[in-house]
Amino acid sequence: RTEANPKTGGFQKIISLTVDPDYQGLGIATNLLLLLEKEAKSKKRLGISLTCHDYLVPYYEKHGFTDEGLSESKFGGETWYNMVMEF
């Protein structure tokens, strides 16, 4: 079960960030992350948390997230990693 984000404070939780393969490499995900960070800060969040596949860990680290290890999520029978950006 996914919990709703609070109106202000706490962490902004992101379930999925996906860019169509035809549009990858154009900076779309980077711009989305910048907008998410701006929005989260405007709502006085402590940071942003998300889960991702192992091959995306370096991408999110490059954008200021910290790898907090394996997630408890088993969504889709996949292995997920917890990533957190604290403000």
PyRosetta script that sets phi, psi and omega in degrees:
from pyrosetta import init, pose_from_sequence

init()
pose = pose_from_sequence("RTEANPKTGGFQKIISLTVDPDYQGLGIATNLLLLLEKEAKSKKRLGISLTCHDYLVPYYEKHGFTDEGLSESKFGGETWYNMVMEF")
pose.set_psi(1, 136.5)
pose.set_omega(1, 178.5)
pose.set_phi(2, -99.0)
pose.set_psi(2, 132.3)
pose.set_omega(2, 178.1)
pose.set_phi(3, -88.3)
pose.set_psi(3, 144.6)
pose.set_omega(3, 176.8)
pose.set_phi(4, -69.1)
pose.set_psi(4, 148.5)
pose.set_omega(4, 174.3)
pose.set_phi(5, -71.2)
pose.set_psi(5, 142.4)
pose.set_omega(5, 175.1)
pose.set_phi(6, -67.5)
pose.set_psi(6, 158.5)
pose.set_omega(6, -179.7)
pose.set_phi(7, -63.3)
pose.set_psi(7, -36.8)
pose.set_omega(7, 174.9)
pose.set_phi(8, -143.6)
pose.set_psi(8, 162.7)
pose.set_omega(8, 178.1)
pose.set_phi(9, 71.8)
pose.set_psi(9, -173.7)
pose.set_omega(9, -179.1)
pose.set_phi(10, 62.2)
pose.set_psi(10, -162.8)
pose.set_omega(10, 178.0)
pose.set_phi(11, -104.7)
pose.set_psi(11, 140.8)
pose.set_omega(11, 170.9)
pose.set_phi(12, -79.2)
pose.set_psi(12, 120.6)
pose.set_omega(12, -179.1)
pose.set_phi(13, -99.4)
pose.set_psi(13, 129.9)
pose.set_omega(13, 178.6)
pose.set_phi(14, -112.9)
pose.set_psi(14, 123.6)
pose.set_omega(14, -179.6)
pose.set_phi(15, -84.2)
pose.set_psi(15, -42.0)
pose.set_omega(15, -175.3)
pose.set_phi(16, -152.7)
pose.set_psi(16, 139.0)
pose.set_omega(16, 172.8)
pose.set_phi(17, -133.9)
pose.set_psi(17, 109.8)
pose.set_omega(17, -175.6)
pose.set_phi(18, -131.5)
pose.set_psi(18, 136.8)
pose.set_omega(18, 175.2)
pose.set_phi(19, -117.8)
pose.set_psi(19, 130.6)
pose.set_omega(19, 178.0)
pose.set_phi(20, -51.2)
pose.set_psi(20, 133.2)
pose.set_omega(20, -178.4)
pose.set_phi(21, -52.1)
pose.set_psi(21, -31.0)
pose.set_omega(21, 178.9)
pose.set_phi(22, -67.0)
pose.set_psi(22, -16.1)
pose.set_omega(22, -176.3)
pose.set_phi(23, -118.5)
pose.set_psi(23, 6.5)
pose.set_omega(23, 178.1)
pose.set_phi(24, -71.4)
pose.set_psi(24, 151.5)
pose.set_omega(24, -179.8)
pose.set_phi(25, 85.5)
pose.set_psi(25, 5.6)
pose.set_omega(25, -179.6)
pose.set_phi(26, -103.5)
pose.set_psi(26, 2.9)
pose.set_omega(26, 179.5)
pose.set_phi(27, 86.7)
pose.set_psi(27, 8.5)
pose.set_omega(27, -177.8)
pose.set_phi(28, -64.2)
pose.set_psi(28, -48.9)
pose.set_omega(28, -179.7)
pose.set_phi(29, -62.8)
pose.set_psi(29, -40.5)
pose.set_omega(29, 178.1)
pose.set_phi(30, -60.4)
pose.set_psi(30, -44.9)
pose.set_omega(30, 178.9)
pose.set_phi(31, -65.8)
pose.set_psi(31, -38.8)
pose.set_omega(31, 176.8)
pose.set_phi(32, -62.2)
pose.set_psi(32, -42.5)
pose.set_omega(32, 178.6)
pose.set_phi(33, -62.9)
pose.set_psi(33, -40.5)
pose.set_omega(33, 177.9)
pose.set_phi(34, -63.6)
pose.set_psi(34, -41.8)
pose.set_omega(34, 177.7)
pose.set_phi(35, -66.8)
pose.set_psi(35, -40.3)
pose.set_omega(35, 177.1)
pose.set_phi(36, -62.4)
pose.set_psi(36, -41.5)
pose.set_omega(36, 178.8)
pose.set_phi(37, -63.6)
pose.set_psi(37, -44.7)
pose.set_omega(37, 179.5)
pose.set_phi(38, -61.3)
pose.set_psi(38, -45.1)
pose.set_omega(38, -179.9)
pose.set_phi(39, -64.5)
pose.set_psi(39, -43.8)
pose.set_omega(39, 179.6)
pose.set_phi(40, -62.0)
pose.set_psi(40, -42.2)
pose.set_omega(40, 178.8)
pose.set_phi(41, -65.5)
pose.set_psi(41, -36.9)
pose.set_omega(41, 179.7)
pose.set_phi(42, -66.1)
pose.set_psi(42, -22.9)
pose.set_omega(42, 178.3)
pose.set_phi(43, -99.6)
pose.set_psi(43, 16.8)
pose.set_omega(43, 176.3)
pose.set_phi(44, 55.4)
pose.set_psi(44, 39.6)
pose.set_omega(44, 177.0)
pose.set_phi(45, -73.0)
pose.set_psi(45, 157.5)
pose.set_omega(45, 174.4)
pose.set_phi(46, -78.4)
pose.set_psi(46, -21.0)
pose.set_omega(46, -179.4)
pose.set_phi(47, 163.4)
pose.set_psi(47, -165.0)
pose.set_omega(47, -179.8)
pose.set_phi(48, -124.5)
pose.set_psi(48, 138.0)
pose.set_omega(48, 174.0)
pose.set_phi(49, -124.6)
pose.set_psi(49, 144.5)
pose.set_omega(49, 177.4)
pose.set_phi(50, -153.0)
pose.set_psi(50, 165.3)
pose.set_omega(50, 173.9)
pose.set_phi(51, -116.5)
pose.set_psi(51, 149.6)
pose.set_omega(51, -179.8)
pose.set_phi(52, -151.7)
pose.set_psi(52, 167.8)
pose.set_omega(52, 174.1)
pose.set_phi(53, -76.0)
pose.set_psi(53, 159.9)
pose.set_omega(53, -176.5)
pose.set_phi(54, -56.8)
pose.set_psi(54, -36.5)
pose.set_omega(54, -177.4)
pose.set_phi(55, -70.5)
pose.set_psi(55, -13.4)
pose.set_omega(55, 178.4)
pose.set_phi(56, -97.2)
pose.set_psi(56, -7.3)
pose.set_omega(56, -179.8)
pose.set_phi(57, -54.6)
pose.set_psi(57, -49.7)
pose.set_omega(57, -180.0)
pose.set_phi(58, -61.2)
pose.set_psi(58, -35.1)
pose.set_omega(58, 178.4)
pose.set_phi(59, -60.9)
pose.set_psi(59, -50.6)
pose.set_omega(59, -179.1)
pose.set_phi(60, -68.0)
pose.set_psi(60, -34.7)
pose.set_omega(60, 175.6)
pose.set_phi(61, -61.5)
pose.set_psi(61, -39.0)
pose.set_omega(61, 178.4)
pose.set_phi(62, -61.7)
pose.set_psi(62, -24.3)
pose.set_omega(62, -179.0)
pose.set_phi(63, -102.9)
pose.set_psi(63, 19.6)
pose.set_omega(63, 171.8)
pose.set_phi(64, 95.8)
pose.set_psi(64, 4.3)
pose.set_omega(64, 178.1)
pose.set_phi(65, -88.1)
pose.set_psi(65, 152.9)
pose.set_omega(65, 176.2)
pose.set_phi(66, -110.3)
pose.set_psi(66, 135.0)
pose.set_omega(66, 177.2)
pose.set_phi(67, -78.0)
pose.set_psi(67, 116.6)
pose.set_omega(67, 178.8)
pose.set_phi(68, -101.6)
pose.set_psi(68, 15.4)
pose.set_omega(68, 175.0)
pose.set_phi(69, 93.2)
pose.set_psi(69, -169.6)
pose.set_omega(69, -177.0)
pose.set_phi(70, -62.0)
pose.set_psi(70, 138.9)
pose.set_omega(70, 175.3)
pose.set_phi(71, -86.2)
pose.set_psi(71, 156.0)
pose.set_omega(71, 173.9)
pose.set_phi(72, -77.0)
pose.set_psi(72, -13.0)
pose.set_omega(72, -179.0)
pose.set_phi(73, -62.9)
pose.set_psi(73, 137.5)
pose.set_omega(73, 175.8)
pose.set_phi(74, -121.7)
pose.set_psi(74, 21.6)
pose.set_omega(74, -177.1)
pose.set_phi(75, -50.6)
pose.set_psi(75, 128.7)
pose.set_omega(75, 178.9)
pose.set_phi(76, 66.2)
pose.set_psi(76, 14.2)
pose.set_omega(76, -177.8)
pose.set_phi(77, 70.6)
pose.set_psi(77, 16.9)
pose.set_omega(77, -176.8)
pose.set_phi(78, -97.6)
pose.set_psi(78, 165.9)
pose.set_omega(78, 172.6)
pose.set_phi(79, -98.8)
pose.set_psi(79, 130.0)
pose.set_omega(79, -176.5)
pose.set_phi(80, -122.5)
pose.set_psi(80, 154.2)
pose.set_omega(80, 177.5)
pose.set_phi(81, -118.7)
pose.set_psi(81, 140.1)
pose.set_omega(81, 176.4)
pose.set_phi(82, -82.6)
pose.set_psi(82, 127.7)
pose.set_omega(82, 177.1)
pose.set_phi(83, -123.6)
pose.set_psi(83, 136.5)
pose.set_omega(83, -177.7)
pose.set_phi(84, -135.5)
pose.set_psi(84, 135.6)
pose.set_omega(84, 170.7)
pose.set_phi(85, -116.2)
pose.set_psi(85, 113.8)
pose.set_omega(85, 178.7)
pose.set_phi(86, -98.1)
pose.set_psi(86, 142.3)
pose.set_omega(86, 179.1)
pose.set_phi(87, -94.8)
pose.dump_pdb("model.pdb")
